Amino acid sequence: MTKAPLPGAAGRWRMSLFRWRWLLIVAALLAIAAVGAGLWWQGRPTKLDPFEEARAALDRGDLPRSRQLWMQLKSSQGREQQATFLRGAILLKKGYYYPALDDLQGLQQDPQLRLPALALIGQAWYHLGRHIESQAALQEVLKAKPDSVEAHRWLAASYYDLGAIHHAVFHLEETGRLDPTDFRPFRLLGLIHKDFEQYDDAILKYKESLRRKSDQPDWAEVREELAACQTRLRSYRDALATLAPCPESTAFDVLRAECHHALGETSLAKEALARALARESENLDALVLQGTLLLEDGDSRRAAEVFRSAVHAHPMDYLAHLKLAQALSQASEPDLAQAEQKKADYIRELRRVFSELHQVAWDSPDDIQVRLRLAELAKELGRPDLEEVWLRSAAALQPLEKKAQ
């Protein structure tokens, strides 16, 4: 579909695809899936029968009412299968995944309950980290019901967790198409395109997410990501307009400072930067920009001090080492400059390999070894969060007997 992102000329790629906050986005997507997972019939009667009412109660999280209705159905002749389905759904809601599977897997021959049971089976396997089984169940749903928005949502989450980004993108796009009210797939699609350095596409996705719900829970973060893309495309006025409604924060002020600096508004840039550093003195982007401004002012020694602070706080950041090498060179310290340049080159090479392996992982959703190698590189790059993500992704692909070991 596209090429994997490589470190840009400024070396600012942060390898942020699997940052923990995006796992929260996936969790939000799944919350929506849980709400709609039981709606399989085109129309609903005006007055729900006990089975439909119980499913509606489950959708809104009313477990006591759904359990009450399940007990009613359990004693009703001819409705044993519906009662079994409800018991499995209740167990799933309560986090008892294996007992839920015991109930739900026995319903796959029921013509009325097969598809909703498969959807819940897919969710149960997902929660157990068994992505292969989860995907198999959800794909069965899509074979019979290609427009099942719930199946697309859970498949998007599963493929995203495995680092199979191309598959995740497809199911996110389908989720957004099938549910015109859901803003979350476009926020995640925006992030994915941003990390691919496809900023034009990312901007479109972020804007669509905000169009669908401008006051979404993470609206400020969405605007921050959108403004970052606009900044990369040198649309500095647009970026400042995007940030205008946002509250004061370090990240927003750093972006504002970058835009004002690029527009030649030096005093405004320094004001925003001072606010950012007052809140977070070791913020990487703020320190790099502060050092850059000092270099432009001809104060290479003070710039070197700032870049040293950045390197001390973020020892595996390519740009901080590169900028420190430039400052030391201008300060007539060639030996120290050369040493920093070597460190920068080493980190850049690590990131290049890391980036290329992302592409391999995205194109090979069942390759365990490449995920283990990505975990090793993440550890070397000082990213324990990414290391854990890739280790979990590899573990999810292990055969069951190896998982037990």
N, C-alpha and C positions, 0 to 999 in steps of 0.2 A: 504493500500500500504506500509505504513511504520509507524514507531512510531514517535510521536512528539518529538522535541528536549527537553531534560532536561538539567538543568545547569550541566556542566561538572565538573570534579574534581577541576579545577581551577576557576570554577564559572564564565566563561567569556562570557557566552551566553548573547547577548545584545538585544534579542527579536527584531531583525531588519527587520522582514518580511515585515512590511508595512511602512517602512521609505519612506518619501516623494520622494526621488530620484527615487525610484522604480515605483512610480506612473508616473514619467516622462518617464520611459521605456515603460510603458503601452501606454502612449500618443504617443510615437514614433511608437509602433506597430500599433496603430490605424491610424496614418498618412499613413502608407503603405497600410492599408486596404482601406482608402479613395481613394488612387491612383488607386487601381485595382478594385474598387467596381463595375464599370460598364462593365467589360469585361466578357461577358457571352457566346459569340459565339466562336467556336473553331478557326475559321479563320476570318481575316478581309480583306475586299476588298482593292485592290490597291488604289482606289479612294473612299473615304468615302462619303456616302450620308449625307444629312444634320443632320439626327438623330444621326448617328454614329460620325460624326464630332463634334456635340454638346457634346456628351458624352466624347469624347476625350478631348475637351476643358475643360470640368468639371474636368476630371482626372488631368489635369495639372494646374488647378486653374484659368483658363482664363474665368472668369464670363462674361465679356462684350461680348466675342465671342459666348459663349453658349447662352446668352440671345438673341443675334441677330439671331441665328439659331432657337431658340425656337419661336420667333416671325414669322419667315419664315414658320415654320411648322404649327403654329397656324392658318395660313390662307390657308393651303394646304388641299384640300378635301381628306377625308379618313385617315388623320394622326392626328386626334384630340387626340387619346389616347397617341400617342408618345409625343405630345405637353404637355399633362397633366403630363406625367412622367417627362419630362424635367423641367416643372415648379416646380414640387415637389422636384426634385433633386437640383434645383437652390436655392429654399427656404431652404432646408436642409443645403446646403453649407453656406448660409448666417446666419444660426442659428435660423431660424424661424421654430421651430420643429413642433408645432401643425398645422400651415397652411400646412406644408409639408405633414404631416400625412393625412390631409383632402384630398389632391390630390392622394397620393400614395395608400391609403387604398381602393380607388375605382377601382384600377387596378388589384385586386387580382383574378378576373375572366378572365383576358386577358391571353390567353395561351402563348403569346410571352413575355409579360411584367411582368407576375406574379412573377417569381423568382427574377429578379432585383428589382422589387418594394418591395418585402418582405425583401430583403437585406437592402434596404434603410430604410424601416420601423423599422427594428431591430436597425439600427444606431440611428434613431431619438429617439426611446424609451430609448436607452442607454444614450444619452445625457440628457434626461429628468430625469434620475435616476430611470426609471421604468424597472428594470432588469427582472422582471417576463415576462412582455410583450415583451421586447427585445429578451429574450431567446426563447420565443415561436415562434416569427417570424423567427429567425435565424435557429432554429431547423427544421422548415418547409422547409427552403432552403436546409438543409442537407439531409432531407428525399428524395428530388428529385435529389439533386446534392451532393453526399457525399464528393466529392473532392473540394468543394468550399472553397478555401483558405481564402476568405474574411469572410465567415461565421465563420470559425474556429478562425480567428483572433479576431473578435468582441466577440465571445463567451468566448474566453480565457480572454479578458479584463473584461467582465461582471462577470464571475465566480471569477476572481482574486479580483475584487472590493468587492465582497460579502464574501470573505474569504473562498470560496469553492475551496480549493487548489487542491484537487485531480482532479476535473473537469477541472480546469485551466491548470493543467499539461498535461492532455490528449489533449486539444485543442492546446496548445503550441507545443506539439510534432507533431501533425498533421500539423500545420502551417509550422514547420521546414521541415517536410517531403515533403510537397506539393510545397514549394518554396525553392529550393536549394540555392538561392542567399540571402535569408533573414537571417541575423546574429542575429537579436534581440531576437527571441524566445529562443535561446540557452543561451544568456546572462541572461535572466530572469529565465530560467530553472536552470542555474548554481547557481543563488542566492537562489532559493527555495531549492535545494539540500544542499547548504551550510548551510542554516538555519535549515534544518533537521539534520545537522551534518553528512550528507552522503558525505564526502569530496572527496572520489574517484570518485563518479558520478559527483559531482560538477566540479571537475577538467576536466573531459571529456567534459562537456557542455561548460565550458569557453574556452577550447582549440578549440572546434568546432566553436564557435562564432568568435574567432580570426582568425581561418583558413579561414572562409568565408570572413572576412573583417578585416585585421590587423590594418587598419587605420580608423576604425569606430570612430564616434565623441567622444565616451567615452572610447576609447581604454585604456587609463591610469587607469581608475577606474576598468575596467575589469581585467587588470593585477594585480591591487591591491587586488581584491577579489580572483583571482586565487592564488596569492602568499600567501594570508592568509590561504587558504585551504592547500596549500603545507606545510606551517609552522605547521598547526595542525597535519599533518601526518609526521612531523619531516623530511621533505625533504627540508632541509634548503638551500642546494646548488641550488636546482631547484628553490626555491623561490627567491634567490638572482639573479639568471639568469633571471627570469621572470621580476624582478624589474629593471634590468639593463637599459633598454631603457627609463624608466620613468623619468619625470622631478623631480626636488627637491620639496619636500612637506613634511609637518609634518607626514601625514599618511605613506608615503613611507619610511621616515627615521625611524619611530618607528618600522616598520616591518623589515627594515634592521638591526636595533639595536637588535631586538629579535633574528634574525637569527645569527648574529655575537656572541651574548651572548651564545646561545645554542651550537655554534661551539667552544666555548672557546676563541674566539677572542675578549677579553675584551676591548682592546684599541679601536678597530674599533666600538664596540658596544657603548662605551661611546662617541665617536666622533659623531656618527649618532644621539644618544640620545640628545646630547648638541644642535645639529642643530634643532632638533624637538622642544625642549623646548624654544629655542631662538625665534622661530616663534610663538609658542602657549604655553604659560607657564602653562595653566590649562588643557592641553590635558590629558585625563584620562589615556590612555594606556601608555603615556610617563611618567606620574607621578608614576604609579604602577611599571613600569620597573625601574625607578630611585630609588624608595624606595627599591625594591628587590635587586638591586646592592649594596645599602648601607647596607642592612641586611647581605648580603653575605660577605661584608667587615668587619662585626662586629660592625658597627656604628648604633646600634638600636635606639638611641635617634634622630639622624638626619633622620633616616628612618621613625620614627614615625611622625616627623614634615612634611615630604613629604606626607605621607599617610593622615595626617590631612588635608593638602591642597587638596588632591584628594577628601576626604569626604566632605569638605566644598563646593567644586565646583560641586560635583556629589553626593548629600546626599543619593540617593537611589541605589547606586552601591554596589552590594554584595561583590565583590572582594576587593574593597578599604577598606571596614569595616573589612573584614577578615584579610587583610594584616596589618591593623592598630592594630588589636587585637594581632597579632603575634609579631609585633614590641614592643608594650607596655609590653607584657609578658616578652620578652627578656630584656627590660629595667627595669625590676623589679617593674612594676606598675600593680599588679594583679587585683585590683578592676576596674581600667579603662579598662584593657584588657577584663575582663569579660563583662563589659557593651557593649563594641564594638562587642564582640562575639554574644551577644544577639541580637544586631541590625542586624548583618550579618545573623543570623539564621532566624530572622523575614523576612528579604528581600528574603532569599532563599526560604522560604515557600510560600511567595507571588508569586514568579516567578514559583515555581513548579505548583501551582494552575493555574497560567496564562498559562503556557505551556500546561497543560492537557486540559484546556478549548479551546485552539487553536485546538487541535485534535478533540474535540467535534464539534467545529464550522466548521472545514474542512469536517468532515463526515456528518454534518447536515446543508446543505446550506440554509434551510428555517427556522432555529431555531432563532427566534428574541431574546428570553430571554438570550440565552448564549452570544449573541453579546452585549447586554446591560450590562451583568455582566463583560465581557471583557473590556468594556469601563470604568466601575467603577474601575477595577483593574489597568488599564492603568493610570487612574488619580491618584490613590494611589501610583503608582510606579513613578510618576513624568514624565509621557510621554503623554503630551497633544496631540501630533501628533497622537499617536496610539488611544487615546481616541476618537478623532474626526473621525478617520477611521472607528472604530467599531460602533460609533453612526450613521454614514452615511450608513454603511452596514445594520444596524437594520432598519433604516428609509426606505431603499429601499425595504424591505420586508413587510412593513406595508400595510394593505388594503387601497385602495384609499380614503375611507371616513375618515380613521384615519390620512392619510397624510394631508388631507385638514385641519383637526383640528390642 
